[in-house]
Amino acid sequence: MLNDIRKLSSSRNATLTYNGCHRVDPSIFVVSKIRLTTATVGKRTNLLHDTPTSIPQLNITRARAGSYSAARVVARFGAAVLILLIYSYPALRARADFGAASLPPIFAPDLSLYLNLSSIRTVSPGQVLNPYYLVPVPADGTAYLKFRLGAALFSSWNKLLTGRMWLAMFFWNLFWWGLLCAVALRLFEQFLPKGPWEIGIAGLGLLMLVNTGMLKPLLSAWVHLPSLSGFQGVALPFMRAFTPQIPIPLLLGYLGLQMGALRAKNFYRWVGMGILQLLALSAFPYTTLMMAGLTLVSVSWRMFSRGWRDSWQVPLSYGAACAIADGAFLMRGSLNIYASHSSPIHFQPQLLPHLIGGAWLLLCLLTLATALNKILPAEVKWPLVGMGAANMLLMLGDAVVPSTVLLLSSHAAYFAHTSIAVLVTFLASAALVPRDNKSAAIHIAVGFALLVLSLNGMLLSLGTYRGFLPANREQVEVARLLGSRQPADADLFIARSRSVDDACGWVALLGKQPVLFCSDAEVMLTPQQNRDIHRFRQALYLYFSGKDSGYLQGIVNNPNPAGPMYQLGFWAEASSLSGEERNEGLRGIQADLMPALKRVENHDAAATAFFRQFPRIIVMDDLSDPTFSPARLSAFLKLEKEQHLDNWVLLSYIPE
């Protein structure tokens, strides 16, 4: 019998035919089981004989695993340190060039706006002072005042460092850059497929050292090396001190918690997600919309997938709790970002072709590739798809919600780079899973990619420093000029306001005196105050800078008025792709600004009375590029004295 079994097992075609189908002879499994048992006994016997030598071998294996783990930790830490050095270089270089400075250097737009927002003073319960005009405003009277968690945190941090703003901003930036690196590395370490471990570091480099939102100018800058001029217009993606520097770590932390909540049932992850989305709402509410879209897609997969249909209670409870908390927060105060009469919902499908750009198409392609990927686990895949899909929809938001209401598409673009970098990292790791992770070619390719990413970050850092060198030199001169004299608290300053981070913003930040006009002031005024206070002051500023009502009429008649409108502070209307919304801004110029300027031109008594409330009016101007007309200033004011420093002049006037 045993011989017969051996003969059957040695035959290559040991099959039985049943109803035209083939099936394996059960005797083969009997023989296989006998052989497996014999082999197992032999191995156990050998293991008993080899016990004295197997323990050292096991220790060697553990030692190697420990050394590999330590090497990975060192590599990740080294990558984070290198990124922090690259990001810190412009500030340290500016410090070396200009010496000790009271103001942090400018390397991204809107720095003076957020610093003034952080310096807001409370005058009574529910009332704060507008830092530019020193007029009381409801504490929740505008969206910028309502969603100012980041500015409030920096204010506390600055006070902790006794008002040393340069130092406070330097360590503030280090903290948020470091936090972003730590969150991204943790996300990649926990949820990347088991490909080469260096992919996580490469993903961090792509996130921090490449600006995928400006790929075309970035590639052009590389083509024109060794000239660095092309890198001056392409910034590092997280150089802005408040946004998106604060929201992105919250978003990536939320993404990781969502993946973990889908992987294993854990109530505390949902609690963490709720806390993060509420923090994001109070700092930058567009982040909460990204989180909501991410969770919606993830939970939809979970509810309709097999094995999860009975687990809908926790997600629905989470959604209800978030809706209640967010609603309670939003109901307090105003939600107005800009003074607009537009309807909150206005579907404009003709805008869609203009909103779909290269970044949107790339994000769409990556999101689709992630959804079709068969290697990524479902609990990882669908949150990624949700993030990409939410970002895509928000970038098309101006076709549904007018830009004069929320500027949805513009702010959604802040997340495009992060979404693209994260999706590319996960797709690259998934593509390398079937390959041999020990392949030298793969490690060489990843190492080369890391080298290119590091070099790109260094070039962007150097370009950022050079690109902002004139603005920082001017900022230092303004601070030095203000420090050369001590004006009285009741004085009024007139300073240039042509663009963001202009002299008027730094004067408002450094001094205790109000400024005549600054375009950034309108985001911290109610709509009524913008019409009554801001436009009147703007009319005085325009008159002193040589403009008249004919200039405004020329803007209204201009077939392409976006540039001048933006300079006048009609940012949302100028940025809009909709003709209707641009016309709304032009009507605002005609209805509010033009009549005020005509009254100033006619030397209206209100203009004279305005200046008489100040004992002294101090005009700051750039001698190399003057803004103000001495003849027009003399129409309302009498010159007392002037003071020169560097390329700037301080003119001291008294009211007529």
GIVEN-V648584 format. One line per field, one symbol per residue. ss: DSSP state (H for helix, E for strand, C for the rest). psi: psi as a letter, one per 20 degrees, with the letter a starting at -180 (. if undefined). burial: b if it has 9 or more other C-alpha atoms within 8 Angstrom, else e. Layout:
ss = ???
psi = ???
burial = ???
This chain:
ss = CHHHHHHHHHCCCCEEEECCEEEECHHHHHHHHHHHHHHHHHHHHHHHHCHHHHHHHHHHHHHHHHHHHHHHHHHHHHHHHHHHHHHHHHHHHHHHHHCCCCCCCCCCCCHHHHHHHHCCCEEECCEEECCCCCCEEECCCCHHHHCCHHHHHHHHHHHHCCCCHHHHHHHHHHHHHHHHHHHHHHHHHHHCCCCCCHHHHHHHHHHHHCCHHHHHHHHHHHHCCCCCHHHHHCCCCCCCCCCCHHHHHHHHHHHHHHHHHHHCCCHHHHHHHHHHHHHHHHHCCHHHHHHHHHHHHHHHHHHHCCCCCCCHHHHHHHHHHHHHHHHHHHCCCCCCCCCCCCCCCCCCHHHHHHHCCHHHHHHHHHHHHHHHCCCCCHHHHHHHHHHHHHHHHHHCHHHCCCCCCCCHHHHHHHHHHHHHHHHHHHHHHHHHHCCCCCCHHHHHHHHHHHHHHHHHHHHHHHHHHHHCHHHHHHHHHHHHHHHCCCCCCCCEEECCCCCCCCHHHHHHHHCCCEECCCHHHHHHCCHHHHHHHHHHHHHHHHHHCCCCHHHHHHHHHCCCCHHHHHHCCCHHHHHCCCHHHHHHHHHHHHHHHHHHHHHHHCCCHHHHHHHHCCCCEEEEEECCCCCCCHHHHHCCEEEEEEEEECCEEEEEEEEC
psi = gghgghgghiphlmqqpoljqqqpphhghgghhgghgghgggghghhhhjghihghghhgghgggghgghhgggggghggggghgghiggghghghgiapqhqqqpjqqjghghhhhijpqphrpjprppigilqqqphkirhhhgmkgghgghggghhhkkjnhggghghgggghggggggggggghhhiqrmaphihgghhgghghjpniilgghghhhhhjqjpjhhihjoqqilipigpkhghghgghgggghgghhhgpoohhhhgggggghhghgignhhhhhghghghggghggghiqpijijkiggghhgggggggggghghipaqjohqoqjqqhpopnhiighhhoaghggghgghgghghipihpqhigghhgggggggggghijhiigoqhigilggghhhhigggggggggghhgghhigiroijphgghggghgghgggghgggghgghgghhjgghhgggggghhghiirnqqhirpporqmhrqkahhhhghghrjqqqgqphihhikqrgghghhgghghhggggghjjqahhghhhghipimjgghgghijmggghiqiphghhhghhhhghhggghghhhghjlqhhgghghiiphqppppqohhmqhqohghhihhqppgrqpqpcjqqopprqq.
burial = eeeebbebbeeeebeeeeeeeeeebebbeebeeeeeeeeeeeeeeebeeeeeebeeeeeeeeeeeeeeeeebeeebeebbeebbebbbbbbebbbeebeebeebbbbbeebbbbbbbbbbebeeeebbbbbbbbebbbbbbbbbbbbbbbbbebbebbeebeebbbbbbbebbbebbbbbbbbbbebbeeebbebbebbbbbbbbbbbbbbbeeeebbebbeebeeebebbbbbbbbbbbbbebbbbbbbbbbbbbbbbbbbeeeeeebbebbbebbbbbbbbbbbbbbbbebbbbbbbebbbeeeebbeebeeeeebeeebeebbeeeeeebbeebbbeeeeeebeeeebbeebbeebbbbbbebbbbbbebeebeebbbbbbbbbbbbbbebbbbbbbbbbbbbbbbebbbebbbbbbbbbbbbbbbbebbeeebeeeebbeebbebbeebbebbbbbbbbbbebbeeebbebbbbbebbeeeeeeeebbbbbbbeebbbbbbbbbbeeebbbbbbebbbbbbbeebbbeebbbbbbbbbbbbbbbbeebbebbeeeebbeebbbeebbbbbbbeeeebbbbbbebbbebbbbbbbbbbeebeebbeebbebbbbbbbbbeeeeebbeebbbebbbbeeeeeeebbbbbbbbbe
